[in-house]
């Protein structure tokens, strides 16, 4: 309940909007935030240094290691099967050459000679069968660039193709054949049961560009996974050329690797993250196909797509998706991709478990942080709040808290209180003194105002007396022509009114006495007066009357 009290977010927000956070809650909030921040930094650092890897990274690291192992094994197995195919080719070359020599015919003379072709196949059958037993393959074949029927609408080629009907990862010896293609005479003499897929000769496009394919030092070719004609199975083939004594390519031979054999050879492993599926992928025109260690992914008639995803790949099989990694691998002269992947549902399940584990760790630390905040609040904040209450309710500051900084603070506040009390007394005294001075100043002001009124009345009386001595027509002429004065003349007029003597005006205006006399003459003439005394009398009367009008 105490923890919920401190984590009451709604109450905290309401209090913050109205009056801000209290010291206790502010302290708890800061400590809690700092602990959570340090926790996040520690988790990030542990993740960066690999000590606390996220689940996604752990999965990808394990898949990467598995991918390297699968790539090495596929490359090794392919090289082993290619070595078997090269040995197989050598045996066939020797047997063909011996047959041609014994019968004193050339290879070209085999064409349309069904008897010679049947005889040659009968001799080569044992080589096909024995190499099929030795090699880790589901079938073996050879095809020669000759035919017993060149008049066929479809171009046919003579050869033997043997394929097991059943496969076991432990032993392929003495299995029956599901497919036999070759001479009827050879099959009959060997006691082979002819199935619906039997054909006397085969169709292939290999000889259209065989010289080009093997012209750059390529020793073998690994084909993409393709459907086996007249069957429901798929297979990829590894094949090498058969040459005559002139190094001319006269045929091909090799081995078959069906989806089932690949599945048995590279079984799906159950690792830490569940079923890990490996595969060898082909790509044609942006569409991917291949062979996988799980049969559920081999039946993709329309292929599948691969999309990049944050350092990994998404394998979209239409009705299901997988997450994994791929690595390019060159086998023969063709580029393939080796893949290791997990079903997406399985991958996401482990991700959720990892996220839940990290969240639980964070929540546990957050709860510990909250408990720590409560303890720290009671240990340090509560005594401070209690001290503040003592200060509010009492004159003294109570006992010391034995927290040096806080005790120093309250001692400083007590000292400041004493200082401010003294200042307050001084201010009260100063206030009383200022009030007394203000009272005296007010009395002096009232006396001065009374004297001013008396003086003003006397001035008004004298002005009225002088106005009786002034000829009105002359005064009016004076007032009307003041605007006729030039700026310099008006300046001289104002200086006279200010009480300056002629000598002072000369010094102020930096002019000679003759110049001043010239200005005086012009002023007297324009204003209709004859002396400075008359000028001052008219000016004083004008000021008196102007002031009286303004006051009125």
SEVOKOL-780047 format. One record per residue (C-alpha): residue number from 1; residue in three letters; x, y, z. Coordinates in nm, 4 decimals. Layout:
    nr   rest          X          Y          Z
   NUM    ALA          X          Y          Z
...
END
This chain:
    nr   rest          X          Y          Z
     1    UNK     0.0000     0.0000     0.0000
     2    UNK     0.2879     0.2391     0.0752
     3    UNK     0.4371     0.1711    -0.2656
     4    UNK     0.1031     0.2383    -0.4347
     5    UNK     0.0796     0.5641    -0.2416
     6    UNK     0.4092     0.6820    -0.3852
     7    UNK     0.3242     0.5536    -0.7345
     8    UNK    -0.0214     0.7153    -0.7488
     9    UNK     0.0418     0.8886    -1.0824
    10    UNK    -0.3006     1.0507    -1.1077
    11    UNK    -0.2676     1.2080    -0.7654
    12    UNK     0.0863     1.3247    -0.8405
    13    UNK    -0.0206     1.4943    -1.1648
    14    UNK    -0.3143     1.6659    -0.9940
    15    UNK    -0.0968     1.7910    -0.7085
    16    UNK     0.1756     1.9079    -0.9470
    17    UNK    -0.0742     2.1138    -1.1488
    18    UNK    -0.2238     2.2766    -0.8413
    19    UNK     0.0725     2.3345    -0.6112
    20    UNK     0.3777     2.1469    -0.7369
    21    UNK     0.5345     1.8343    -0.5881
    22    UNK     0.6131     1.8059    -0.2225
    23    UNK     0.9732     1.7595    -0.1101
    24    UNK     0.9089     1.3969    -0.0149
    25    UNK     0.7587     1.3019    -0.3509
    26    UNK     1.0049     1.5098    -0.5491
    27    UNK     1.2920     1.3328    -0.3700
    28    UNK     1.1328     0.9900    -0.4347
    29    UNK     1.0716     1.0757    -0.7997
    30    UNK     1.4308     1.1903    -0.8581
    31    UNK     1.5859     0.8886    -0.6872
    32    UNK     1.3532     0.6521    -0.8733
    33    UNK     1.4333     0.8182    -1.2078
    34    UNK     1.8081     0.8030    -1.1483
    35    UNK     1.7948     0.4336    -1.0549
    36    UNK     1.5858     0.3496    -1.3637
    37    UNK     1.8199     0.5541    -1.5840
    38    UNK     2.1263     0.3741    -1.4532
    39    UNK     1.9476     0.0416    -1.4978
    40    UNK     1.8726     0.1224    -1.8617
    41    UNK     2.2342     0.2293    -1.9221
    42    UNK     2.3645    -0.0905    -1.7621
    43    UNK     2.1319    -0.3051    -1.9768
    44    UNK     2.2422    -0.1216    -2.2925
    45    UNK     2.6121    -0.1599    -2.2065
    46    UNK     2.5693    -0.5280    -2.1240
    47    UNK     2.3919    -0.5756    -2.4551
    48    UNK     2.6615    -0.3891    -2.6514
    49    UNK     2.9380    -0.6000    -2.4991
    50    UNK     2.7403    -0.9199    -2.5524
    51    UNK     2.7015    -0.9976    -2.1831
    52    UNK     2.3250    -0.9565    -2.1964
    53    UNK     2.2307    -1.0190    -2.5582
    54    UNK     1.8735    -0.9584    -2.6661
    55    UNK     1.6958    -1.2779    -2.7661
    56    UNK     1.6950    -1.1750    -3.1322
    57    UNK     2.0730    -1.1356    -3.1331
    58    UNK     2.1239    -1.4653    -2.9532
    59    UNK     1.9053    -1.6430    -3.2083
    60    UNK     2.0903    -1.4834    -3.5003
    61    UNK     2.4302    -1.5668    -3.3492
    62    UNK     2.3286    -1.9318    -3.3110
    63    UNK     2.1823    -1.9414    -3.6627
    64    UNK     2.5009    -1.7835    -3.7982
    65    UNK     2.7122    -2.0555    -3.6386
    66    UNK     2.4730    -2.3211    -3.7712
    67    UNK     2.4869    -2.1570    -4.1163
    68    UNK     2.8663    -2.1768    -4.1253
    69    UNK     2.8563    -2.5447    -4.0279
    70    UNK     2.5912    -2.6255    -4.2921
    71    UNK     2.7807    -2.4359    -4.5625
    72    UNK     3.1003    -2.6228    -4.4870
    73    UNK     2.9207    -2.9580    -4.4880
    74    UNK     2.7294    -2.8926    -4.8119
    75    UNK     3.0477    -2.7761    -4.9832
    76    UNK     3.2372    -3.0804    -4.8533
    77    UNK     2.9615    -3.3227    -4.9573
    78    UNK     2.9332    -3.1618    -5.2983
    79    UNK     3.3096    -3.1860    -5.3512
    80    UNK     3.2973    -3.5535    -5.2442
    81    UNK     3.0146    -3.6296    -5.4849
    82    UNK     3.1946    -3.4375    -5.7600
    83    UNK     3.5053    -3.6495    -5.6990
    84    UNK     3.2901    -3.9619    -5.7329
    85    UNK     3.1444    -3.8208    -6.0573
    86    UNK     3.4910    -3.7492    -6.1988
    87    UNK     3.6009    -4.1034    -6.1132
    88    UNK     3.2782    -4.2327    -6.2663
    89    UNK     3.3489    -4.0328    -6.5824
    90    UNK     3.7003    -4.1772    -6.6060
    91    UNK     3.5701    -4.5315    -6.5827
    92    UNK     3.3128    -4.4668    -6.8531
    93    UNK     3.5694    -4.3029    -7.0817
    94    UNK     3.7983    -4.6060    -7.0482
    95    UNK     3.5173    -4.8589    -7.1061
    96    UNK     3.3810    -4.6661    -7.4081
    97    UNK     3.7271    -4.6388    -7.5630
    98    UNK     3.7936    -5.0102    -7.5076
    99    UNK     3.4613    -5.1018    -7.6681
   100    UNK     3.5217    -4.8824    -7.9706
   101    UNK     3.8713    -5.0202    -8.0134
   102    UNK     3.7606    -5.3817    -7.9802
   103    UNK     3.4870    -5.3375    -8.2390
   104    UNK     3.7016    -5.1168    -8.4666
   105    UNK     3.4411    -4.8404    -8.4889
   106    UNK     3.4395    -4.4706    -8.4094
   107    UNK     3.2057    -4.2921    -8.1699
   108    UNK     3.0218    -4.1283    -8.4580
   109    UNK     2.9471    -4.4711    -8.6047
   110    UNK     2.7357    -4.5559    -8.2999
   111    UNK     2.4602    -4.3262    -8.4297
   112    UNK     2.1525    -4.5242    -8.5440
   113    UNK     2.3397    -4.8483    -8.4643
   114    UNK     2.0997    -4.9912    -8.2043
   115    UNK     2.2869    -5.3191    -8.1747
   116    UNK     2.6183    -5.1477    -8.0946
   117    UNK     2.4494    -4.9046    -7.8548
   118    UNK     2.2746    -5.1906    -7.6699
   119    UNK     2.6023    -5.3801    -7.6470
   120    UNK     2.7839    -5.0715    -7.5171
   121    UNK     2.5121    -5.0032    -7.2583
   122    UNK     2.5319    -5.3625    -7.1382
   123    UNK     2.9049    -5.3151    -7.0793
   124    UNK     2.8630    -4.9770    -6.9050
   125    UNK     2.5754    -5.0867    -6.6793
   126    UNK     2.8064    -5.2324    -6.4137
   127    UNK     3.0006    -4.9048    -6.3864
   128    UNK     2.6731    -4.7115    -6.3378
   129    UNK     2.5450    -4.9569    -6.0796
   130    UNK     2.8696    -4.9833    -5.8792
   131    UNK     2.9273    -4.6072    -5.8693
   132    UNK     2.5669    -4.5570    -5.7645
   133    UNK     2.6282    -4.7912    -5.4702
   134    UNK     2.9464    -4.6078    -5.3651
   135    UNK     2.8338    -4.2462    -5.4071
   136    UNK     2.6051    -4.0720    -5.1508
   137    UNK     2.3335    -4.0229    -5.4134
   138    UNK     1.9798    -4.1325    -5.4891
   139    UNK     2.0579    -4.2199    -5.8492
   140    UNK     2.3254    -4.2295    -6.1205
   141    UNK     2.3240    -4.1704    -6.4923
   142    UNK     2.5221    -4.1235    -6.8093
   143    UNK     2.4078    -3.9817    -7.1431
   144    UNK     2.6083    -4.0062    -7.4679
   145    UNK     2.5828    -3.7670    -7.7590
   146    UNK     2.4457    -4.0356    -7.9851
   147    UNK     2.1122    -4.2071    -8.0507
   148    UNK     1.9669    -4.5255    -8.1948
   149    UNK     1.6875    -4.3295    -8.3624
   150    UNK     1.7893    -3.9992    -8.5218
   151    UNK     1.4574    -3.9813    -8.7075
   152    UNK     1.2566    -3.9155    -8.3898
   153    UNK     1.0588    -3.5886    -8.3791
   154    UNK     1.2264    -3.5110    -8.0438
   155    UNK     1.6037    -3.5280    -8.0331
   156    UNK     1.6975    -3.8274    -7.8174
   157    UNK     2.0216    -3.9386    -7.6586
   158    UNK     2.1378    -4.2835    -7.5506
   159    UNK     2.2246    -4.3554    -7.1876
   160    UNK     2.1335    -4.5219    -6.8595
   161    UNK     1.9523    -4.3624    -6.5643
   162    UNK     1.9149    -4.5637    -6.2412
   163    UNK     1.7208    -4.4370    -5.9374
   164    UNK     1.6463    -4.6061    -5.6031
   165    UNK     1.2865    -4.6730    -5.5134
   166    UNK     1.3515    -4.6434    -5.1370
   167    UNK     1.6105    -4.4458    -4.9479
   168    UNK     1.7600    -4.4854    -4.6038
   169    UNK     2.0116    -4.2493    -4.4574
   170    UNK     2.2057    -4.5434    -4.3190
   171    UNK     2.2274    -4.7755    -4.6214
   172    UNK     2.1371    -4.7563    -4.9892
   173    UNK     2.2836    -5.0914    -5.0930
   174    UNK     2.0554    -5.3480    -5.2667
   175    UNK     1.7587    -5.1161    -5.2960
   176    UNK     1.5189    -5.1692    -5.5831
   177    UNK     1.4977    -4.9169    -5.8631
   178    UNK     1.2016    -4.6874    -5.9124
   179    UNK     1.3342    -4.5590    -6.2419
   180    UNK     1.5318    -4.7311    -6.5128
   181    UNK     1.5912    -4.5601    -6.8407
   182    UNK     1.8041    -4.7286    -7.1000
   183    UNK     1.8152    -5.0130    -7.3449
   184    UNK     1.5372    -5.2700    -7.3113
   185    UNK     1.7906    -5.5420    -7.3836
   186    UNK     2.0208    -5.4278    -7.0985
   187    UNK     1.7362    -5.3968    -6.8480
   188    UNK     1.5921    -5.7347    -6.9392
   189    UNK     1.9277    -5.9068    -6.9112
   190    UNK     1.9765    -5.7547    -6.5640
   191    UNK     1.6363    -5.8597    -6.4362
   192    UNK     1.5114    -5.5036    -6.3872
   193    UNK     1.1392    -5.4480    -6.3502
   194    UNK     1.0197    -5.1902    -6.6003
   195    UNK     0.7999    -4.9226    -6.4453
   196    UNK     0.5746    -4.6685    -6.6127
   197    UNK     0.8593    -4.4165    -6.6246
   198    UNK     1.0814    -4.6395    -6.8450
   199    UNK     1.2206    -4.4860    -7.1599
   200    UNK     1.4731    -4.6248    -7.4046
   201    UNK     1.6497    -4.2919    -7.4542
   202    UNK     1.6543    -3.9533    -7.2816
   203    UNK     1.5967    -3.5901    -7.3748
   204    UNK     1.8550    -3.3273    -7.2740
   205    UNK     1.9768    -2.9858    -7.3851
   206    UNK     2.3216    -3.0300    -7.2347
   207    UNK     2.5036    -3.0810    -7.5655
   208    UNK     2.3845    -2.7450    -7.7008
   209    UNK     2.6459    -2.5545    -7.5000
   210    UNK     2.8573    -2.8177    -7.3230
   211    UNK     3.1859    -2.6904    -7.4676
   212    UNK     3.1109    -2.3396    -7.3401
   213    UNK     3.0115    -2.4617    -6.9944
   214    UNK     3.3336    -2.6590    -6.9394
   215    UNK     3.5680    -2.4232    -7.1252
   216    UNK     3.6856    -2.2221    -6.8229
   217    UNK     3.8327    -2.5069    -6.6216
   218    UNK     3.5023    -2.6020    -6.4577
   219    UNK     3.5272    -2.9625    -6.3387
   220    UNK     3.1628    -3.0234    -6.2500
   221    UNK     2.8185    -2.8643    -6.2595
   222    UNK     2.5506    -2.8650    -5.9888
   223    UNK     2.2058    -2.8044    -6.1318
   224    UNK     1.9091    -2.6328    -5.9638
   225    UNK     1.6405    -2.8514    -5.8091
   226    UNK     1.4032    -2.9476    -6.0937
   227    UNK     1.1119    -3.1905    -6.1306
   228    UNK     1.2075    -3.5394    -6.2432
   229    UNK     1.0145    -3.6119    -6.5641
   230    UNK     0.7224    -3.8523    -6.5278
   231    UNK     0.7478    -3.8511    -6.1447
   232    UNK     0.6217    -3.6445    -5.8524
   233    UNK     0.9750    -3.5945    -5.7210
   234    UNK     1.2330    -3.3200    -5.7572
   235    UNK     1.6095    -3.3545    -5.7696
   236    UNK     1.9256    -3.1648    -5.8484
   237    UNK     2.2058    -3.3237    -6.0477
   238    UNK     2.5815    -3.3112    -6.0272
   239    UNK     2.7452    -3.3998    -6.3552
   240    UNK     3.0810    -3.4022    -6.5317
   241    UNK     3.1719    -3.4445    -6.9005
   242    UNK     3.2734    -3.7687    -7.0696
   243    UNK     3.5536    -3.7096    -7.3219
   244    UNK     3.7134    -3.9165    -7.5976
   245    UNK     4.0874    -3.9573    -7.6559
   246    UNK     4.0840    -3.6244    -7.8468
   247    UNK     3.9403    -3.4464    -7.5368
   248    UNK     3.6110    -3.3933    -7.7186
   249    UNK     3.2987    -3.4070    -7.5011
   250    UNK     3.0940    -3.7080    -7.6094
   251    UNK     2.8636    -3.7326    -7.3088
   252    UNK     2.7916    -3.6531    -6.9470
   253    UNK     2.7575    -3.8572    -6.6311
   254    UNK     2.6762    -3.7874    -6.2713
   255    UNK     2.4506    -3.8411    -5.9757
   256    UNK     2.1053    -3.7453    -5.8584
   257    UNK     2.0191    -3.5811    -5.5226
   258    UNK     1.6452    -3.5928    -5.4559
   259    UNK     1.4608    -3.3786    -5.2029
   260    UNK     1.4175    -3.6869    -4.9876
   261    UNK     1.7919    -3.7657    -4.9912
   262    UNK     1.8735    -3.4037    -4.9004
   263    UNK     1.6187    -3.4221    -4.6204
   264    UNK     1.7722    -3.7452    -4.4863
   265    UNK     2.1294    -3.6167    -4.5210
   266    UNK     2.0685    -3.2810    -4.3514
   267    UNK     1.8129    -3.3589    -4.0871
   268    UNK     1.6338    -3.0754    -3.9104
   269    UNK     1.8056    -3.0207    -3.5757
   270    UNK     1.6296    -2.9389    -3.2515
   271    UNK     1.8506    -2.6783    -3.0897
   272    UNK     1.8011    -2.4245    -2.8167
   273    UNK     1.5504    -2.2368    -3.0332
   274    UNK     1.3602    -2.5399    -3.1574
   275    UNK     1.3625    -2.6768    -3.5133
   276    UNK     1.6490    -2.5307    -3.7185
   277    UNK     1.5985    -2.5958    -4.0905
   278    UNK     1.8817    -2.5792    -4.3421
   279    UNK     1.8520    -2.5616    -4.7184
   280    UNK     2.0339    -2.5136    -5.0480
   281    UNK     1.8557    -2.2416    -5.2473
   282    UNK     1.8490    -2.1639    -5.6208
   283    UNK     1.7389    -1.8349    -5.7747
   284    UNK     1.5934    -1.7795    -6.1210
   285    UNK     1.4432    -1.4466    -6.2282
   286    UNK     1.3888    -1.3333    -5.8699
   287    UNK     1.1998    -1.6510    -5.7725
   288    UNK     1.3638    -1.8846    -5.5245
   289    UNK     1.3415    -2.2613    -5.4940
   290    UNK     1.5589    -2.5234    -5.3348
   291    UNK     1.5950    -2.8246    -5.1142
   292    UNK     1.5364    -2.8167    -4.7391
   293    UNK     1.5946    -3.0496    -4.4486
   294    UNK     1.2194    -3.0322    -4.3766
   295    UNK     0.9853    -3.1824    -4.6363
   296    UNK     0.7144    -2.9219    -4.5701
   297    UNK     0.9222    -2.6587    -4.7520
   298    UNK     1.0275    -2.8765    -5.0482
   299    UNK     0.6777    -2.8802    -5.1974
   300    UNK     0.6821    -2.5207    -5.3244
   301    UNK     0.5720    -2.5506    -5.6853
   302    UNK     0.5638    -2.1753    -5.7450
   303    UNK     0.8799    -2.0995    -5.5485
   304    UNK     0.9084    -1.8553    -5.2595
   305    UNK     1.0346    -1.5038    -5.1861
   306    UNK     1.3198    -1.3796    -4.9676
   307    UNK     1.3029    -1.0336    -4.8083
   308    UNK     1.5675    -0.8517    -4.6071
   309    UNK     1.4826    -0.7812    -4.2432
   310    UNK     1.7248    -0.5967    -4.0086
   311    UNK     2.0278    -0.8193    -4.0590
   312    UNK     1.8256    -1.1331    -4.1333
   313    UNK     1.5936    -1.2652    -4.4046
   314    UNK     1.2239    -1.3510    -4.4189
   315    UNK     1.1412    -1.6621    -4.6246
   316    UNK     0.7839    -1.6309    -4.7504
   317    UNK     0.6427    -1.9670    -4.8618
   318    UNK     0.2912    -1.8305    -4.9064
   319    UNK     0.1118    -2.0168    -4.6303
   320    UNK     0.4018    -1.9899    -4.3866
   321    UNK     0.7003    -1.7682    -4.3166
   322    UNK     1.0423    -1.8381    -4.1682
   323    UNK     1.3146    -1.6145    -4.0260
   324    UNK     1.6784    -1.6947    -4.0888
   325    UNK     2.0107    -1.6208    -4.2552
   326    UNK     2.1645    -1.7031    -4.5926
   327    UNK     2.5189    -1.7328    -4.7208
   328    UNK     2.6314    -1.7383    -5.0819
   329    UNK     2.8227    -2.0486    -5.1875
   330    UNK     2.9791    -2.1272    -5.5255
   331    UNK     2.9472    -2.4918    -5.6245
   332    UNK     3.0965    -2.5848    -5.9611
   333    UNK     3.0572    -2.2650    -6.1574
   334    UNK     2.7146    -2.1672    -6.0178
   335    UNK     2.6229    -1.9498    -5.7207
   336    UNK     2.3816    -2.0901    -5.4631
   337    UNK     2.2615    -1.9810    -5.1224
   338    UNK     2.2821    -2.1892    -4.8110
   339    UNK     2.0033    -2.1037    -4.5660
   340    UNK     1.9346    -2.1756    -4.2003
   341    UNK     1.5962    -2.0684    -4.0654
   342    UNK     1.3290    -2.1024    -3.7987
   343    UNK     0.9506    -2.0950    -3.8445
   344    UNK     0.8329    -1.7391    -3.7810
   345    UNK     0.5821    -1.8437    -3.5148
   346    UNK     0.8572    -2.0301    -3.3305
   347    UNK     1.0968    -1.7337    -3.3666
   348    UNK     0.8397    -1.4811    -3.2374
   349    UNK     0.7562    -1.7084    -2.9448
   350    UNK     1.1164    -1.6973    -2.8217
   351    UNK     1.1311    -1.3211    -2.8814
   352    UNK     0.8273    -1.2710    -2.6595
   353    UNK     0.9814    -1.4858    -2.3883
   354    UNK     1.3014    -1.2803    -2.4035
   355    UNK     1.1087    -0.9527    -2.3887
   356    UNK     0.9062    -1.0777    -2.0922
   357    UNK     1.2274    -1.1768    -1.9102
   358    UNK     1.3821    -0.8328    -1.9661
   359    UNK     1.0570    -0.6656    -1.8571
   360    UNK     1.0463    -0.8766    -1.5404
   361    UNK     1.4056    -0.7807    -1.4592
   362    UNK     1.3223    -0.4142    -1.5126
   363    UNK     1.0076    -0.4381    -1.2983
   364    UNK     1.1946    -0.6122    -1.0165
   365    UNK     1.4629    -0.3432    -1.0172
   366    UNK     1.1922    -0.0738    -1.0372
   367    UNK     1.0177    -0.2224    -0.7327
   368    UNK     1.3478    -0.2310    -0.5462
   369    UNK     1.4042     0.1299    -0.6508
   370    UNK     1.0611     0.2265    -0.5146
   371    UNK     1.1359     0.0545    -0.1823
   372    UNK     1.4724     0.2298    -0.1725
   373    UNK     1.2999     0.5648    -0.2361
   374    UNK     1.0570     0.5076     0.0516
   375    UNK     1.3405     0.4122     0.2862
   376    UNK     1.5512     0.7121     0.1829
   377    UNK     1.2511     0.9391     0.2202
   378    UNK     1.1837     0.8225     0.5743
   379    UNK     1.5514     0.8320     0.6643
   380    UNK     1.6338     1.1790     0.5334
   381    UNK     1.3297     1.3721     0.4094
   382    UNK     1.0964     1.3031     0.7036
   383    UNK     1.3356     1.4530     0.9670
   384    UNK     1.3737     1.7630     0.7505
   385    UNK     0.9973     1.8039     0.7185
   386    UNK     0.9625     1.7539     1.0933
   387    UNK     1.2238     2.0227     1.1521
   388    UNK     1.0335     2.2604     0.9222
   389    UNK     0.7132     2.2002     1.1188
   390    UNK     0.9006     2.2805     1.4395
   391    UNK     1.0179     2.6049     1.2854
   392    UNK     0.6610     2.6914     1.1840
   393    UNK     0.5059     2.6180     1.5198
   394    UNK     0.7789     2.7318     1.7631
   395    UNK     1.0053     3.0248     1.8226
   396    UNK     1.3212     2.8140     1.8378
   397    UNK     1.4526     2.5697     1.5769
   398    UNK     1.4373     2.2552     1.7914
   399    UNK     1.7098     1.9967     1.8252
   400    UNK     1.9737     1.9406     1.5587
   401    UNK     1.9165     1.6679     1.2975
   402    UNK     2.2814     1.5566     1.2972
   403    UNK     2.2864     1.6180     0.9231
   404    UNK     2.5614     1.8710     0.8897
   405    UNK     2.4338     2.0574     0.5830
   406    UNK     2.0750     2.0764     0.7111
   407    UNK     2.1843     2.1818     1.0618
   408    UNK     2.4050     2.4496     0.9082
   409    UNK     2.1108     2.5661     0.6981
   410    UNK     1.8802     2.6040     0.9980
   411    UNK     2.1571     2.7767     1.1955
   412    UNK     2.1987     3.0157     0.9063
   413    UNK     1.8222     3.0752     0.8935
   414    UNK     1.8139     3.1424     1.2682
   415    UNK     2.0985     3.3910     1.2302
   416    UNK     1.9160     3.5553     0.9415
   417    UNK     1.5986     3.5796     1.1518
   418    UNK     1.7870     3.7636     1.4267
   419    UNK     1.9441     3.9921     1.1719
   420    UNK     1.6087     4.0687     1.0088
   421    UNK     1.4462     4.1370     1.3456
   422    UNK     1.7174     4.3953     1.4189
   423    UNK     1.6701     4.5413     1.0720
   424    UNK     1.2961     4.5624     1.1377
   425    UNK     1.3517     4.7574     1.4589
   426    UNK     1.5861     4.9968     1.2767
   427    UNK     1.3309     5.0416     1.0009
   428    UNK     1.0570     5.1189     1.2522
   429    UNK     1.2763     5.3860     1.4115
   430    UNK     1.3634     5.5266     1.0722
   431    UNK     0.9957     5.5316     0.9829
   432    UNK     0.9047     5.7312     1.2938
   433    UNK     1.1917     5.9744     1.2263
   434    UNK     1.0826     6.0143     0.8637
   435    UNK     0.7233     6.0786     0.9712
   436    UNK     0.8432     6.3508     1.2125
   437    UNK     1.0556     6.5116     0.9418
   438    UNK     0.7634     6.4961     0.7002
   439    UNK     0.5404     6.6679     0.9553
   440    UNK     0.7948     6.9489     1.0010
   441    UNK     0.8424     6.9813     0.6254
   442    UNK     0.4680     7.0068     0.5831
   443    UNK     0.4532     7.2908     0.8346
   444    UNK     0.7388     7.4723     0.6585
   445    UNK     0.5631     7.4226     0.3252
   446    UNK     0.2384     7.5660     0.4555
   447    UNK     0.4232     7.8763     0.5889
   448    UNK     0.6052     7.9222     0.2559
   449    UNK     0.2782     7.8855     0.0660
   450    UNK     0.1212     8.1529     0.2859
   451    UNK     0.4145     8.3891     0.2172
   452    UNK     0.3884     8.3121    -0.1564
   453    UNK     0.0227     8.4051    -0.1628
   454    UNK     0.0986     8.7342     0.0148
   455    UNK     0.3820     8.8096    -0.2298
   456    UNK     0.1632     8.7214    -0.5256
   457    UNK    -0.1088     8.9546    -0.4050
   458    UNK     0.1464     9.2344    -0.3664
   459    UNK     0.2814     9.1728    -0.7180
   460    UNK    -0.0701     9.1819    -0.8601
   461    UNK    -0.1347     9.5079    -0.6796
   462    UNK     0.1836     9.6671    -0.8144
   463    UNK     0.1109     9.5393    -1.1679
   464    UNK    -0.2305     9.6962    -1.1574
   465    UNK    -0.0761    10.0204    -1.0314
   466    UNK     0.1775    10.0275    -1.3162
   467    UNK    -0.0874     9.9432    -1.5696
   468    UNK    -0.2601    10.2688    -1.4813
   469    UNK     0.0614    10.4576    -1.5710
   470    UNK     0.1030    10.2856    -1.9125
   471    UNK    -0.0609    10.4249    -2.2264
   472    UNK    -0.2828    10.1423    -2.3579
   473    UNK    -0.2167    10.2234    -2.7253
   474    UNK     0.1585    10.2019    -2.6779
   475    UNK     0.1288     9.8720    -2.4829
   476    UNK    -0.0955     9.7179    -2.7464
   477    UNK     0.1476     9.8210    -3.0218
   478    UNK     0.4273     9.6577    -2.8184
   479    UNK     0.2420     9.3271    -2.7850
   480    UNK     0.1303     9.3175    -3.1466
   481    UNK     0.4819     9.3731    -3.2862
   482    UNK     0.6734     9.1202    -3.0713
   483    UNK     0.6392     8.8762    -3.3593
   484    UNK     0.8287     9.1178    -3.5856
   485    UNK     1.1546     9.0600    -3.3983
   486    UNK     1.4264     8.8506    -3.5646
   487    UNK     1.5569     8.5438    -3.3771
   488    UNK     1.8629     8.7376    -3.2637
   489    UNK     1.6532     9.0356    -3.1558
   490    UNK     1.4136     8.8046    -2.9726
   491    UNK     1.7123     8.6436    -2.7951
   492    UNK     1.8313     8.9900    -2.6820
   493    UNK     1.4741     9.0667    -2.5662
   494    UNK     1.4625     8.7484    -2.3537
   495    UNK     1.8040     8.8163    -2.1993
   496    UNK     1.6813     9.1626    -2.0892
   497    UNK     1.3733     9.0031    -1.9354
   498    UNK     1.5987     8.7573    -1.7462
   499    UNK     1.7634     9.0531    -1.5717
   500    UNK     2.0941     9.0555    -1.7674
   501    UNK     2.2848     9.3799    -1.8141
   502    UNK     2.4140     9.5035    -2.1518
   503    UNK     2.7667     9.3910    -2.0618
   504    UNK     2.6437     9.0395    -1.9728
   505    UNK     2.4452     9.0138    -2.2983
   506    UNK     2.7553     9.1070    -2.5010
   507    UNK     2.9509     8.8276    -2.3316
   508    UNK     2.6694     8.5740    -2.3668
   509    UNK     2.6121     8.6408    -2.7407
   510    UNK     2.9826     8.7023    -2.8156
   511    UNK     2.9071     9.0334    -2.9909
   512    UNK     3.0393     9.3892    -2.9634
   513    UNK     2.8699     9.6745    -2.7810
   514    UNK     2.8004     9.8482    -3.1130
   515    UNK     2.6244     9.5381    -3.2428
   516    UNK     2.4138     9.5270    -2.9244
   517    UNK     2.3276     9.8972    -2.9690
   518    UNK     2.2236     9.8175    -3.3276
   519    UNK     1.9938     9.5418    -3.2072
   520    UNK     1.8522     9.7652    -2.9320
   521    UNK     1.7715    10.0340    -3.1875
   522    UNK     1.5841     9.7864    -3.4080
   523    UNK     1.3945     9.6421    -3.1088
   524    UNK     1.2879     9.9865    -2.9841
   525    UNK     1.1822    10.0889    -3.3338
   526    UNK     0.9743     9.7704    -3.4005
   527    UNK     0.8063     9.7725    -3.0561
   528    UNK     0.7410    10.1491    -3.0420
   529    UNK     0.9371    10.2138    -2.7219
   530    UNK     1.2154    10.4514    -2.6391
   531    UNK     1.4122    10.2913    -2.3521
   532    UNK     1.5015     9.9656    -2.1837
   533    UNK     1.3027    10.0702    -1.8786
   534    UNK     0.9882    10.1019    -2.0889
   535    UNK     1.0723     9.7646    -2.2477
   536    UNK     1.0931     9.5925    -1.9093
   537    UNK     0.7760     9.7596    -1.7830
   538    UNK     0.5726     9.6476    -2.0890
   539    UNK     0.7235     9.2956    -2.0725
   540    UNK     0.6461     9.2581    -1.6983
   541    UNK     0.2886     9.3693    -1.7579
   542    UNK     0.2529     9.1206    -2.0417
   543    UNK     0.3891     8.8328    -1.8274
   544    UNK     0.1538     8.9266    -1.5460
   545    UNK    -0.1484     8.9324    -1.7726
   546    UNK    -0.0468     8.6097    -1.9538
   547    UNK    -0.0042     8.4306    -1.6197
   548    UNK    -0.3364     8.5562    -1.4941
   549    UNK    -0.5133     8.4347    -1.8070
   550    UNK    -0.3544     8.0890    -1.7739
   551    UNK    -0.4521     8.0709    -1.4057
   552    UNK    -0.8051     8.1741    -1.4951
END
